[in-house]
Amino acid sequence: MKKQVYNPYLPLNEYVPDGEPHVFGDRVYIFGSHDKEGGETFCMLDYVSYSASIYDLKDWRFEGVIYQAKQDPDYKNRKYMYAPDVVRGNDGKYYLYYCMSGDRGVGGYHGPISVAVSDSPAGKYEYLGCVKYPDGTPMMDYVPFDPAVINDDGVIRVYYGTQYPFEEEDDFFSNEENIQSEMGMFGKNREEILDMARKDSVMGAVMAVLEDDMLTVKVAPKHIIPYKVKGSSFEQHPFFEASSIRKVGNMYYFVYSSMQNHELCYATSAYPDKDFVFGGTIVSNGDVGYKGRTESERLNMTGTTHGSIISLNDKWYVFYHRLTHKSDYSRQACAEQIEILSDGSIPQVEITSCGLNGAPLVAKGSYPAVIACNITNGNMPHGSNKIYSESFPNVNNEGEDRFISEISNKTLIGYKYFDFQDNKSLKIIYKGNAKGTLRIFQELNSSPCGSVEITPSKEWREGFSNVTFANGTAALYFVFEGEGIFDLKDIIF
């Protein structure tokens, strides 16, 4: 069987969220944060990178640790590096932009944008300095956070920012609680907060132009979209964080995470610094919005998202991440093929298991259960900067065993898509205290194709079913009916 790739597309013990893909030469490099498997907070590990040939997205090469948090002078105060971006400067060197933070994001809005440099996109990078004004003072205007950088035909542009709805309230100037929240969150004094609020806001998506030294501000930052979105095209999907910028032909595509905090959206403009108009949602890590799906119908635990779009070998893709371990702190890199239509629009795509494979996965051999793109009990939570204690199905691990955990009555587990060819049997590897029936479907609300009887077992054991699959491309669904909980490690055709 030919080599395949599935979501998540990196090794299953790797957690690289906030992915920014960039093509340098004939390889695509993925740069992102680095979560710890089962971590206690965001971005606990040093930056690593992976790369693949633009002609073979099934073979990702580990480039190693490219930059360490301890290289930043502010490491003693804030130990974690958040979502980075990389750009090639006019001097041919590669520049890494990032911000530092503390536990659970504390202090993440208080520092400057740091910069590191390397002769190679794969590093290693060395600390260079922070984005600063010509007099040497760090650029702290607005909220330096989630930087994105583009070399726009020789012009170096950095985009950044975050946004909360405090100032959309009519009583903001008399609402001391909201004023104090902003002051504490962003490390700014009352005068800064109120003065900017009268003009627009310290929050929102902004852009600055840098000198060729990649550090010094040449054109001061300004909003690229208004903070106050009521009555605008952004009203239903306001900017929250995760700035990313791409130029497609003569149009600028600003990709961002909306305040819904589970979807990557985009806006377009003929200009890099103004007139952006909301375009739509590209992908949601719970498939919310896809074919009208509501938030209460989310197909996974949802939560933070960050990523971007890229053209690889004449096809367009969106890179994003999913959540595991019942938290926002263990996020894995995923990708889907997308389409940019002739009018410039990007239709929302569904999340799948086959991702970068370019075709459905072959229904042959063994697959890790954790490549499921849909994991739901019908009442999945939305992540909120914590580790959940309540029971619900999730991707988890014990040592080198990785599995879908806490499967209970009415849990649905879905894989999209497989290519079925005369399959007559299906096995699973599972363990737990559950007792019941795991029904197998290619289409929901249809007759099952088979079933596995689940019985209690403290050790991994095999369950078997004869199946009557229709040949061709289809989803694979499991729905459990019974008592107790169990874990699912492998599915074997």
Secondary structure by P-SEA (a helix, b strand, c coil): ccccccccccccccccccbbbbbcccbbbbbbbbbcccccccccccbbbbbbbcccccbbbbccccccccccccccccccccbbbbbbccccbbbbbbccccccccccccccbbbbbccccccccccccccccccccccccccccbbbbbccccbbbbbccccccccccccccccaaaaaaaaaaccccaaaaaaaaaaccccccbbbbbcccccccccccccccccccccccccccccccbbbbbbcccbbbbbbbccccccccccccccccccccccccccccccccccccccccccccccccccccccccccccccccccccccccbbbbbbbbbbbcccccccbbbbcccccccccccccccccccccccccccbbbbbcccccccccbbbbbccccccccccccbbbbbbcccccccccbbbbbccccccccccccccccccccbbbbbcccccbbbbbbbccccccbbbbbbbbbcccccccccccc
